[in-house]
Amino acid sequence: MNVILLYSPIALFFIMLGVGMSVKLINFIEIFKNLKVLLIGLSSQMVILPVIGFLFVIFVIVDPVLKVGVILITCVPSSVTSNYITKLVDGNIALSVSLTAITACLSFITIPLILKFFAPIVLGEVNVLQELDLVRTSLSLLFITTLPVLLGIFINTKFFTFVEKINKFYTIFSFLLFITIIFAAWFSEWSTIIVLYKSIGFIAISLALVILITSYTLVNISNLNEANKKTIIIESFIQNAAMAIIIGGLAFGEKSGYLSIAGLYALIQYKILLVFWITNKFFKKFNKS
Protein backbone atom coordinates (compact mmCIF):
# COMPACT_ATOMS: atom_id res chain seq x y z
CA MET A 1 0.00 0.00 0.00
CA ASN A 2 2.99 2.31 0.52
CA VAL A 3 3.61 2.15 -3.22
CA ILE A 4 -0.01 3.07 -3.96
CA LEU A 5 0.05 6.00 -1.54
CA LEU A 6 3.32 7.15 -3.09
CA TYR A 7 2.15 7.07 -6.70
CA SER A 8 -1.63 7.53 -6.40
CA PRO A 9 -1.39 11.36 -6.25
CA ILE A 10 0.40 11.22 -9.62
CA ALA A 11 -2.33 8.91 -10.93
CA LEU A 12 -5.02 11.29 -9.66
CA PHE A 13 -3.23 14.18 -11.39
CA PHE A 14 -3.56 12.39 -14.75
CA ILE A 15 -7.18 11.42 -14.04
CA MET A 16 -8.07 15.05 -13.29
CA LEU A 17 -6.13 16.16 -16.38
CA GLY A 18 -8.45 13.90 -18.39
CA VAL A 19 -11.48 15.53 -16.75
CA GLY A 20 -10.17 18.92 -17.82
CA MET A 21 -9.45 17.77 -21.36
CA SER A 22 -13.05 16.60 -21.73
CA VAL A 23 -14.41 20.13 -21.40
CA LYS A 24 -13.75 23.44 -23.15
CA LEU A 25 -14.38 26.98 -21.96
CA ILE A 26 -17.37 27.16 -24.31
CA ASN A 27 -18.98 24.30 -22.34
CA PHE A 28 -18.78 26.36 -19.15
CA ILE A 29 -20.26 29.36 -20.94
CA GLU A 30 -23.24 27.28 -22.12
CA ILE A 31 -23.77 25.74 -18.69
CA PHE A 32 -23.54 29.11 -16.92
CA LYS A 33 -26.37 30.38 -19.13
CA ASN A 34 -28.65 28.04 -17.15
CA LEU A 35 -27.58 28.97 -13.62
CA LYS A 36 -30.54 27.21 -12.01
CA VAL A 37 -29.40 23.76 -13.14
CA LEU A 38 -25.76 24.48 -12.31
CA LEU A 39 -26.56 25.75 -8.81
CA ILE A 40 -28.82 22.78 -8.07
CA GLY A 41 -26.05 20.41 -9.13
CA LEU A 42 -23.38 22.21 -7.11
CA SER A 43 -25.65 22.53 -4.04
CA SER A 44 -26.47 18.84 -4.15
CA GLN A 45 -22.82 17.87 -4.40
CA MET A 46 -21.15 20.42 -2.11
CA VAL A 47 -23.81 21.19 0.51
CA ILE A 48 -26.46 18.47 0.75
CA LEU A 49 -24.06 15.51 0.65
CA PRO A 50 -21.82 16.76 3.50
CA VAL A 51 -24.98 17.52 5.51
CA ILE A 52 -26.16 13.93 4.97
CA GLY A 53 -22.72 12.74 6.11
CA PHE A 54 -22.93 14.89 9.24
CA LEU A 55 -26.43 13.60 10.06
CA PHE A 56 -25.24 10.00 9.74
CA VAL A 57 -22.30 10.79 12.00
CA ILE A 58 -24.57 12.37 14.63
CA PHE A 59 -27.46 9.90 14.66
CA VAL A 60 -26.21 6.59 13.24
CA ILE A 61 -22.47 6.00 13.71
CA VAL A 62 -20.55 5.70 16.99
CA ASP A 63 -16.99 4.69 16.02
CA PRO A 64 -14.77 7.81 15.49
CA VAL A 65 -12.88 6.16 12.61
CA LEU A 66 -16.12 5.40 10.80
CA LYS A 67 -17.34 8.93 11.47
CA VAL A 68 -14.30 10.50 9.81
CA GLY A 69 -14.54 8.03 6.93
CA VAL A 70 -18.20 8.90 6.26
CA ILE A 71 -17.53 12.65 6.35
CA LEU A 72 -14.56 12.15 4.02
CA ILE A 73 -16.51 10.19 1.40
CA THR A 74 -19.42 12.67 1.46
CA CYS A 75 -17.26 15.78 1.03
CA VAL A 76 -15.18 14.68 -1.98
CA PRO A 77 -16.33 15.68 -5.50
CA SER A 78 -18.00 13.32 -7.95
CA SER A 79 -15.99 10.61 -9.66
CA VAL A 80 -14.69 10.74 -13.23
CA THR A 81 -16.79 7.64 -13.90
CA SER A 82 -19.90 9.78 -13.43
CA ASN A 83 -19.18 11.30 -16.86
CA TYR A 84 -19.12 7.86 -18.50
CA ILE A 85 -22.29 6.78 -16.70
CA THR A 86 -24.07 10.01 -17.67
CA LYS A 87 -23.26 9.26 -21.30
CA LEU A 88 -24.65 5.72 -20.97
CA VAL A 89 -28.00 6.92 -19.62
CA ASP A 90 -28.38 9.82 -22.10
CA GLY A 91 -27.79 12.55 -19.55
CA ASN A 92 -26.37 16.04 -20.06
CA ILE A 93 -22.68 15.27 -20.62
CA ALA A 94 -21.64 18.95 -20.71
CA LEU A 95 -23.33 19.50 -17.33
CA SER A 96 -21.78 16.34 -15.91
CA VAL A 97 -18.25 17.25 -16.94
CA SER A 98 -18.73 20.85 -15.81
CA LEU A 99 -19.94 19.78 -12.35
CA THR A 100 -17.08 17.30 -12.02
CA ALA A 101 -14.54 19.92 -13.10
CA ILE A 102 -15.92 22.73 -10.91
CA THR A 103 -16.18 20.59 -7.76
CA ALA A 104 -12.69 19.20 -8.40
CA CYS A 105 -11.31 22.71 -8.83
CA LEU A 106 -12.90 23.85 -5.56
CA SER A 107 -11.96 20.71 -3.62
CA PHE A 108 -8.65 22.17 -2.41
CA ILE A 109 -10.77 24.66 -0.43
CA THR A 110 -13.94 22.71 0.41
CA ILE A 111 -12.46 19.41 1.65
CA PRO A 112 -9.87 20.83 4.10
CA LEU A 113 -12.47 23.38 5.27
CA ILE A 114 -15.00 20.65 6.06
CA LEU A 115 -12.41 18.38 7.70
CA LYS A 116 -10.70 21.07 9.73
CA PHE A 117 -13.51 23.40 10.81
CA PHE A 118 -16.94 21.83 10.31
CA ALA A 119 -16.30 18.14 11.02
CA PRO A 120 -15.05 18.72 14.62
CA ILE A 121 -18.41 20.34 15.45
CA VAL A 122 -20.15 16.98 15.07
CA LEU A 123 -17.18 14.74 15.87
CA GLY A 124 -16.14 16.35 19.13
CA GLU A 125 -12.64 15.50 20.33
CA VAL A 126 -11.09 13.55 17.48
CA ASN A 127 -7.32 13.91 17.66
CA VAL A 128 -6.63 13.00 14.06
CA LEU A 129 -8.61 16.01 12.80
CA GLN A 130 -6.97 18.35 15.28
CA GLU A 131 -3.59 17.27 13.94
CA LEU A 132 -4.66 17.70 10.29
CA ASP A 133 -2.35 20.12 8.46
CA LEU A 134 -4.83 22.39 6.67
CA VAL A 135 -2.24 24.17 4.51
CA ARG A 136 -0.49 20.95 3.47
CA THR A 137 -3.78 19.23 2.61
CA SER A 138 -5.02 22.25 0.65
CA LEU A 139 -1.79 22.55 -1.32
CA SER A 140 -1.77 18.81 -2.05
CA LEU A 141 -5.33 18.99 -3.41
CA LEU A 142 -4.49 22.15 -5.37
CA PHE A 143 -1.64 20.39 -7.19
CA ILE A 144 -3.30 17.01 -7.76
CA THR A 145 -6.88 18.11 -8.56
CA THR A 146 -7.39 21.79 -9.33
CA LEU A 147 -4.30 22.55 -11.42
CA PRO A 148 -4.56 19.47 -13.67
CA VAL A 149 -8.24 20.21 -14.38
CA LEU A 150 -7.41 23.80 -15.34
CA LEU A 151 -4.43 22.58 -17.40
CA GLY A 152 -6.67 20.05 -19.16
CA ILE A 153 -9.23 22.75 -20.02
CA PHE A 154 -6.43 24.92 -21.43
CA ILE A 155 -5.03 22.04 -23.51
CA ASN A 156 -8.47 21.14 -24.88
CA THR A 157 -9.23 24.78 -25.71
CA LYS A 158 -5.91 25.51 -27.43
CA PHE A 159 -5.11 22.09 -28.93
CA PHE A 160 -8.55 20.62 -29.62
CA THR A 161 -7.44 18.56 -32.66
CA PHE A 162 -4.66 16.91 -30.65
CA VAL A 163 -7.03 16.12 -27.76
CA GLU A 164 -9.55 14.58 -30.18
CA LYS A 165 -6.85 12.22 -31.47
CA ILE A 166 -5.81 10.98 -28.04
CA ASN A 167 -9.26 11.21 -26.38
CA LYS A 168 -10.22 7.54 -26.74
CA PHE A 169 -6.88 6.29 -25.47
CA TYR A 170 -6.77 8.80 -22.61
CA THR A 171 -10.33 7.97 -21.52
CA ILE A 172 -9.41 4.29 -21.19
CA PHE A 173 -6.11 5.21 -19.52
CA SER A 174 -7.86 7.43 -16.93
CA PHE A 175 -10.49 4.78 -16.24
CA LEU A 176 -7.81 2.12 -15.66
CA LEU A 177 -5.93 4.42 -13.27
CA PHE A 178 -9.14 5.05 -11.33
CA ILE A 179 -9.94 1.34 -11.11
CA THR A 180 -6.35 0.55 -10.06
CA ILE A 181 -6.55 2.94 -7.10
CA ILE A 182 -9.90 1.48 -5.98
CA PHE A 183 -8.71 -2.13 -6.29
CA ALA A 184 -5.43 -1.32 -4.53
CA ALA A 185 -7.39 0.11 -1.60
CA TRP A 186 -9.68 -2.94 -1.57
CA PHE A 187 -6.69 -5.28 -1.61
CA SER A 188 -4.74 -3.49 1.12
CA GLU A 189 -7.77 -3.05 3.37
CA TRP A 190 -9.66 -6.20 2.32
CA SER A 191 -9.77 -7.77 5.78
CA THR A 192 -11.12 -4.50 7.20
CA ILE A 193 -13.63 -4.12 4.37
CA ILE A 194 -14.96 -7.66 4.91
CA VAL A 195 -15.42 -6.96 8.62
CA LEU A 196 -17.07 -3.62 7.82
CA TYR A 197 -19.34 -5.23 5.25
CA LYS A 198 -20.60 -7.59 7.92
CA SER A 199 -20.80 -5.02 10.71
CA ILE A 200 -21.83 -1.76 8.98
CA GLY A 201 -22.74 -2.92 5.49
CA PHE A 202 -26.36 -2.04 6.18
CA ILE A 203 -25.36 1.46 7.33
CA ALA A 204 -23.19 2.02 4.25
CA ILE A 205 -26.00 0.84 1.96
CA SER A 206 -28.42 3.09 3.86
CA LEU A 207 -26.07 6.05 3.37
CA ALA A 208 -25.88 5.39 -0.36
CA LEU A 209 -29.67 5.01 -0.65
CA VAL A 210 -30.34 8.19 1.35
CA ILE A 211 -28.01 10.11 -1.00
CA LEU A 212 -29.73 8.58 -4.03
CA ILE A 213 -33.26 9.27 -2.75
CA THR A 214 -32.39 12.81 -1.63
CA SER A 215 -30.86 13.76 -4.99
CA TYR A 216 -33.80 12.13 -6.80
CA THR A 217 -36.26 14.15 -4.71
CA LEU A 218 -34.28 17.37 -5.22
CA VAL A 219 -34.23 17.17 -9.03
CA ASN A 220 -37.91 16.26 -9.20
CA ILE A 221 -39.11 19.17 -7.08
CA SER A 222 -36.81 21.47 -9.09
CA ASN A 223 -38.73 20.78 -12.32
CA LEU A 224 -35.70 19.87 -14.47
CA ASN A 225 -35.73 17.99 -17.78
CA GLU A 226 -34.93 14.28 -17.81
CA ALA A 227 -31.33 14.66 -19.04
CA ASN A 228 -30.45 17.15 -16.29
CA LYS A 229 -32.24 15.05 -13.65
CA LYS A 230 -30.20 11.96 -14.52
CA THR A 231 -26.99 13.97 -14.59
CA ILE A 232 -27.40 15.59 -11.16
CA ILE A 233 -28.47 12.30 -9.55
CA ILE A 234 -25.41 10.53 -10.92
CA GLU A 235 -23.06 13.42 -10.04
CA SER A 236 -24.39 13.43 -6.48
CA PHE A 237 -24.43 9.68 -6.01
CA ILE A 238 -21.10 8.62 -7.55
CA GLN A 239 -18.50 9.89 -5.12
CA ASN A 240 -14.79 10.06 -5.95
CA ALA A 241 -13.67 7.17 -3.78
CA ALA A 242 -10.20 7.29 -5.35
CA MET A 243 -9.77 10.87 -4.13
CA ALA A 244 -11.12 9.95 -0.69
CA ILE A 245 -8.62 7.09 -0.52
CA ILE A 246 -5.73 9.35 -1.53
CA ILE A 247 -6.74 12.15 0.86
CA GLY A 248 -7.22 9.61 3.63
CA GLY A 249 -3.74 8.27 2.96
CA LEU A 250 -2.11 11.70 2.73
CA ALA A 251 -3.86 13.18 5.74
CA PHE A 252 -4.19 10.21 8.08
CA GLY A 253 -1.81 7.52 6.81
CA GLU A 254 -2.43 3.98 5.65
CA LYS A 255 -4.06 1.26 7.74
CA SER A 256 -6.00 3.93 9.62
CA GLY A 257 -9.42 2.62 8.59
CA TYR A 258 -10.46 5.73 6.67
CA LEU A 259 -9.38 4.22 3.35
CA SER A 260 -11.55 1.15 3.91
CA ILE A 261 -14.70 3.28 4.29
CA ALA A 262 -14.06 4.86 0.89
CA GLY A 263 -13.40 1.44 -0.63
CA LEU A 264 -16.59 0.05 0.90
CA TYR A 265 -18.72 2.93 -0.37
CA ALA A 266 -17.18 2.61 -3.85
CA LEU A 267 -18.09 -1.06 -3.89
CA ILE A 268 -21.67 -0.36 -2.81
CA GLN A 269 -22.39 2.68 -5.01
CA TYR A 270 -21.60 0.84 -8.24
CA LYS A 271 -23.60 -2.21 -7.16
CA ILE A 272 -26.67 -0.07 -6.42
CA LEU A 273 -26.29 1.88 -9.67
CA LEU A 274 -25.94 -1.36 -11.63
CA VAL A 275 -29.16 -2.71 -10.10
CA PHE A 276 -31.03 0.51 -10.97
CA TRP A 277 -29.60 0.52 -14.52
CA ILE A 278 -30.59 -3.12 -15.16
CA THR A 279 -34.05 -2.53 -13.66
CA ASN A 280 -34.54 0.56 -15.81
CA LYS A 281 -33.50 -1.32 -18.96
CA PHE A 282 -35.84 -4.18 -18.10
CA PHE A 283 -38.88 -1.92 -17.58
CA LYS A 284 -38.13 -0.02 -20.79
CA LYS A 285 -38.13 -3.26 -22.78
CA PHE A 286 -41.21 -4.49 -20.90
CA ASN A 287 -43.14 -1.30 -21.72
CA LYS A 288 -42.15 -1.47 -25.38
CA SER A 289 -43.39 -5.04 -25.66
Secondary structure, DSSP 8 states (H G I E B T S, - for coil): -HHHHHHHHHHHHHHHHHHHHT--HHHHHHHHTSHHHHHHHHHIIIIIHHHHHHHHHHHT---HHHHHHHHHHHHS-B-THHHHHHHHTT--HHHHHHHHHHHHHHHHHHHHHIIIIIHHHHH-S-HHHHT--HHHHHHHHIIIIIHHHHHHHHHHHH-HHHHHHHHHHHHHHHHHHHHHHHHHHHHHTHHHHHHHHHHHHHHHHHHHHHHHHHHHHHHHHTT--HHHHHHHHHHHHSB-HHHHHHHHHHHH-TTSSHHHHHHHHHHHHHHHHHHHHHHHHHHHHHHH-
